[in-house]
Amino acid sequence: MTNSKLVIAALIIALLSISRAQAQVTIDVSKITCELLVLYQVTNSDNIAIWLHGYYSAKQGTVDTQAFKANANKVKGYCGMNSKVTVMQAPKSRNFARV
């Protein structure tokens, strides 16, 4: 009788742990095109803009919180006009500063 109780308890624990497991999504940002960003086909464009800002700020060693919203809008504006470019290439473009 104790073996059957152990088996049932183990099954309940296993089922509870499965229901608590959350899916993790990994995104390769280097493959996201501006078209995907603008059309929200990967995630909210603000999420990508936040990631890009953090990525490029970390390379410089500083984070300019005042410039964040302006830079996010520049990425979205540039991507609206250049759908085939990847979001990683956008800030490096010569035309990016003009947006």
C-alpha positions as a Markdown table, in Angstrom:
| # | Residue | x | y | z |
|---|---|---|---|---|
| 1 | Met | 0.0 | 0.0 | 0.0 |
| 2 | Thr | 2.8 | 2.4 | 0.7 |
| 3 | Asn | 4.3 | 1.8 | -2.7 |
| 4 | Ser | 1.1 | 2.8 | -4.4 |
| 5 | Lys | 1.0 | 6.0 | -2.3 |
| 6 | Leu | 4.6 | 6.8 | -3.3 |
| 7 | Val | 3.8 | 6.3 | -6.9 |
| 8 | Ile | 0.7 | 8.5 | -6.7 |
| 9 | Ala | 2.7 | 11.2 | -4.8 |
| 10 | Ala | 5.5 | 11.0 | -7.4 |
| 11 | Leu | 3.0 | 11.4 | -10.3 |
| 12 | Ile | 1.3 | 14.4 | -8.6 |
| 13 | Ile | 4.7 | 16.1 | -8.0 |
| 14 | Ala | 5.7 | 15.4 | -11.6 |
| 15 | Leu | 2.5 | 16.8 | -13.0 |
| 16 | Leu | 2.7 | 19.9 | -10.8 |
| 17 | Ser | 6.3 | 20.6 | -11.8 |
| 18 | Ile | 5.3 | 20.2 | -15.5 |
| 19 | Ser | 2.5 | 22.8 | -15.2 |
| 20 | Arg | 4.9 | 25.3 | -13.5 |
| 21 | Ala | 7.5 | 25.0 | -16.2 |
| 22 | Gln | 7.5 | 28.1 | -18.4 |
| 23 | Ala | 8.6 | 28.2 | -22.0 |
| 24 | Gln | 11.7 | 30.2 | -22.7 |
| 25 | Val | 12.0 | 31.9 | -26.0 |
| 26 | Thr | 15.4 | 32.8 | -27.4 |
| 27 | Ile | 15.6 | 35.4 | -30.2 |
| 28 | Asp | 18.6 | 35.9 | -32.4 |
| 29 | Val | 18.4 | 39.7 | -32.7 |
| 30 | Ser | 21.0 | 39.7 | -35.5 |
| 31 | Lys | 18.4 | 38.1 | -37.8 |
| 32 | Ile | 15.6 | 40.4 | -37.1 |
| 33 | Thr | 14.9 | 42.7 | -40.1 |
| 34 | Cys | 13.4 | 46.1 | -39.8 |
| 35 | Glu | 10.3 | 44.8 | -41.5 |
| 36 | Leu | 9.8 | 42.2 | -38.7 |
| 37 | Leu | 10.3 | 45.0 | -36.1 |
| 38 | Val | 7.9 | 47.4 | -37.7 |
| 39 | Leu | 5.2 | 44.8 | -38.2 |
| 40 | Tyr | 5.6 | 43.4 | -34.7 |
| 41 | Gln | 6.2 | 39.9 | -36.0 |
| 42 | Val | 8.8 | 39.0 | -33.4 |
| 43 | Thr | 7.9 | 41.0 | -30.3 |
| 44 | Asn | 6.9 | 44.5 | -29.3 |
| 45 | Ser | 9.2 | 46.9 | -31.1 |
| 46 | Asp | 9.9 | 48.6 | -27.8 |
| 47 | Asn | 11.4 | 45.4 | -26.5 |
| 48 | Ile | 13.9 | 45.3 | -29.4 |
| 49 | Ala | 14.7 | 49.0 | -29.0 |
| 50 | Ile | 15.4 | 48.5 | -25.3 |
| 51 | Trp | 17.7 | 45.6 | -26.1 |
| 52 | Leu | 19.5 | 47.5 | -28.8 |
| 53 | His | 20.0 | 50.5 | -26.6 |
| 54 | Gly | 21.4 | 48.3 | -23.8 |
| 55 | Tyr | 23.7 | 46.5 | -26.3 |
| 56 | Tyr | 25.2 | 49.6 | -27.8 |
| 57 | Ser | 25.4 | 51.4 | -24.5 |
| 58 | Ala | 27.3 | 48.5 | -22.9 |
| 59 | Lys | 29.8 | 48.7 | -25.7 |
| 60 | Gln | 30.4 | 52.4 | -24.8 |
| 61 | Gly | 30.3 | 51.7 | -21.0 |
| 62 | Thr | 27.6 | 54.2 | -20.3 |
| 63 | Val | 23.8 | 54.4 | -20.6 |
| 64 | Asp | 22.2 | 57.7 | -21.5 |
| 65 | Thr | 18.6 | 57.3 | -20.1 |
| 66 | Gln | 17.6 | 60.7 | -21.6 |
| 67 | Ala | 18.5 | 59.6 | -25.1 |
| 68 | Phe | 16.7 | 56.2 | -24.9 |
| 69 | Lys | 13.3 | 57.3 | -26.1 |
| 70 | Ala | 14.8 | 59.4 | -28.9 |
| 71 | Asn | 17.0 | 56.5 | -30.0 |
| 72 | Ala | 14.1 | 54.0 | -29.9 |
| 73 | Asn | 12.1 | 56.4 | -32.2 |
| 74 | Lys | 15.1 | 56.7 | -34.5 |
| 75 | Val | 15.3 | 52.9 | -34.9 |
| 76 | Lys | 11.6 | 52.7 | -35.6 |
| 77 | Gly | 11.7 | 55.6 | -38.1 |
| 78 | Tyr | 14.7 | 54.2 | -39.9 |
| 79 | Cys | 13.2 | 50.7 | -40.0 |
| 80 | Gly | 10.0 | 52.1 | -41.4 |
| 81 | Met | 12.0 | 53.4 | -44.5 |
| 82 | Asn | 14.5 | 50.5 | -44.7 |
| 83 | Ser | 12.6 | 47.2 | -44.3 |
| 84 | Lys | 15.4 | 44.8 | -45.5 |
| 85 | Val | 18.1 | 46.0 | -43.1 |
| 86 | Thr | 18.6 | 44.1 | -39.9 |
| 87 | Val | 18.0 | 46.0 | -36.6 |
| 88 | Met | 21.6 | 45.4 | -35.7 |
| 89 | Gln | 22.7 | 47.1 | -38.9 |
| 90 | Ala | 20.3 | 50.1 | -38.5 |
| 91 | Pro | 22.3 | 52.2 | -36.0 |
| 92 | Lys | 25.5 | 51.6 | -38.0 |
| 93 | Ser | 24.1 | 53.0 | -41.2 |
| 94 | Arg | 25.2 | 56.3 | -42.6 |
| 95 | Asn | 21.5 | 57.3 | -43.1 |
| 96 | Phe | 20.6 | 56.4 | -39.5 |
| 97 | Ala | 21.7 | 59.8 | -38.2 |
| 98 | Arg | 19.4 | 61.6 | -40.6 |
| 99 | Val | 16.3 | 60.0 | -39.2 |
